[in-house]
């Protein structure tokens, strides 16, 4: 009787199988999250490849889950793997920073100084005059790769800590002025 708690069947059913379901679910949801992000950013050729492996892992997980239909620990592993996979997928996408954004800066004073600062750092700018709720404003727009967002935010903060700006995703861009890009490996450095 004392050997029942440590039998191979117990270890497999309550430790190994839930762990495998958890890890495989992390894999398939991470791939799914990345697939959706790649499609939304216009990288449609990568999506079918990710989708193939996503569904393959999902089928493996579901078959194991259905094979042990009465095990509540497997359900918990399935749900926890989904949550962890979503989080990990978003973190990976954040690190590779694919895509382009539009930074829209609204400034009530002369915008030439800020435009020069951005230009000196390789960012292209466009100036539009507008009318805000408190009078005349200048709107500086700059199309920026997502990997450069922190750089431009730092420049804006150093220029004026109370500066109003918004950042929004851009689906596609053709031509323009962009800072020189890094290779993808440099974004994966430890401690960055």
Beta strands, then each sheet from edge to edge (+ up, - down):
strand 1: 100-107
strand 2: 126-132
strand 3: 135-145
strand 4: 164-170
sheet 1: 2+ 3- 1+ 4-
end
